Amino acid sequence: MFKKLLVAAVCSLAALPVSAGAAFAGEARLAGWGNTVQTKGRRLGLLIGLVMALQLVNPMSADAANNRLSGDAYFDAVQCPAPPAGYEDFTSYPGLVLTGSLEGCLYTKVITSKETPSGVYLETGEEVFIGSLDGGPVGTFVTTYKFEGKFDPASGVQRHGRCQHPIVEGSGTGGFEGATGRLDFKDIIGDSVTTYDYRGHISLR
């Protein structure tokens, strides 16, 4: 609607008559030129004012609905003992506690996995999150994911890892009704424990 109004306004302003004085010679030509400049200046001023007014009337609501996500995560089967109803088989790993923008538990169901002789590990699957966004109402959403990691072939020690988690459209319930977006996890490898940083975005419509 905003684009249609803007195009209509530009076309209407472009149709305004330009002074015919520019068709005469000598002083008449100069006078006509001055009137033309003034007319074009008025057109430009009207156009700028119209664009600003339309932006105030029709703000970009999509920006208001988009939420940037960041936080930390770690496995803890005590804080996250079991997945929600309907996802009883999402138990490939202990529950993952999320803190930060998202507060709650993430449960995983591994679908495929592959390891190469060089130590590259690939995994795909599904996940369900139950919790809240920035302290809002509790709800759930489902993601798919792809994990890529590198392990030392000799010792089996992890070198690095990352994972992409697009939210399944239409899967949101409760406080995540209509959720779309994506989470990206990075493995933070410690001496004895691996934790995770996550970043991403989520829109609620």
SVG drawing of the C-alpha trace seen along z (x, -y; Angstrom):
<svg xmlns="http://www.w3.org/2000/svg" viewBox="-2 -41 48 84">
<polyline fill="none" stroke="black" stroke-width="0.4" points="0.0,0.0 2.8,-2.4 4.5,-1.8 1.3,-2.4 0.6,-5.7 4.1,-6.8 4.0,-6.0 0.6,-7.8 2.0,-10.8 5.0,-11.0 2.9,-10.7 0.5,-13.4 3.3,-15.8 5.0,-15.1 1.7,-16.1 1.8,-19.6 2.1,-22.2 5.5,-23.8 5.6,-27.6 5.3,-28.3 7.6,-31.4 10.6,-29.3 9.3,-29.3 9.9,-33.1 13.2,-34.8 15.3,-37.3 13.8,-38.5 10.7,-36.4 13.0,-33.3 14.8,-34.2 11.5,-34.9 10.1,-31.6 13.3,-29.8 13.0,-31.3 9.3,-30.2 10.3,-26.7 12.9,-26.4 10.5,-27.6 7.9,-25.2 10.3,-22.2 11.4,-23.3 7.8,-23.3 7.3,-19.8 10.4,-18.5 9.3,-20.0 5.8,-18.5 7.3,-15.1 9.6,-15.0 6.9,-16.1 4.5,-13.5 7.1,-10.7 7.8,-11.7 4.1,-11.9 3.4,-8.4 6.3,-7.0 4.8,-8.3 1.4,-6.9 2.7,-3.6 5.8,-2.7 7.7,0.5 5.8,2.9 8.0,5.8 11.0,4.3 8.9,4.1 8.1,7.8 11.7,8.9 13.7,9.8 17.5,10.4 18.5,13.3 21.7,14.0 22.7,16.1 24.4,19.1 23.5,22.8 24.7,25.9 23.5,29.5 21.7,30.2 19.3,33.1 18.2,31.9 17.0,28.4 15.6,29.9 14.5,33.4 12.1,34.3 10.7,32.9 7.1,31.6 4.2,33.8 4.2,34.9 8.0,34.9 8.8,37.9 11.4,39.2 13.4,36.0 15.9,37.5 19.1,38.1 20.9,35.7 20.2,34.4 18.1,31.3 20.0,28.1 19.4,25.2 19.2,21.8 19.7,18.5 19.6,15.0 17.0,13.8 15.5,17.3 14.9,18.9 14.0,22.6 15.0,26.0 15.9,27.4 15.4,31.1 17.0,33.0 16.1,35.8 19.0,37.0 17.9,38.1 21.2,38.6 24.9,38.6 28.1,39.1 31.8,39.2 34.7,39.1 38.2,40.6 39.7,37.1 37.5,36.3 34.7,34.3 31.3,35.0 28.0,34.1 24.6,34.4 21.0,33.4 17.8,33.6 14.9,31.8 14.6,30.0 11.8,28.6 12.2,25.6 9.9,24.9 10.3,21.6 9.9,17.9 11.3,14.9 12.6,12.0 10.4,13.0 7.2,13.2 4.6,16.0 5.7,19.6 5.4,21.5 7.1,23.9 8.6,24.0 10.3,26.6 13.6,26.3 15.5,28.5 19.3,28.4 22.5,29.1 25.7,29.6 29.2,29.5 32.2,30.4 35.8,31.3 37.4,33.9 41.0,35.1 41.1,38.4 43.6,39.9 42.3,38.6 38.6,37.9 39.0,34.4 36.7,31.9 38.4,28.9 35.4,26.8 31.7,27.1 28.7,25.0 25.1,25.6 22.3,23.9 18.7,24.1 15.9,22.7 12.5,22.5 9.8,24.6 7.1,22.2 3.8,22.9 5.3,24.9 5.0,22.1 2.5,22.4 1.7,20.1 4.1,17.2 5.7,18.4 2.6,18.5 3.5,17.6 7.2,17.7 9.7,17.7 13.5,17.2 16.7,19.0 19.2,19.8 23.0,20.3 25.0,22.1 28.8,22.1 30.5,24.7 32.7,23.2 35.2,26.1 36.6,26.2 39.0,28.5 36.3,30.8 32.9,29.2 31.6,27.8 29.1,25.0 27.4,23.0 26.8,19.5 23.8,18.8 22.8,15.8 19.8,15.4 16.5,13.7 12.9,14.5 9.7,12.8 6.3,13.2 3.3,12.4"/>
</svg>
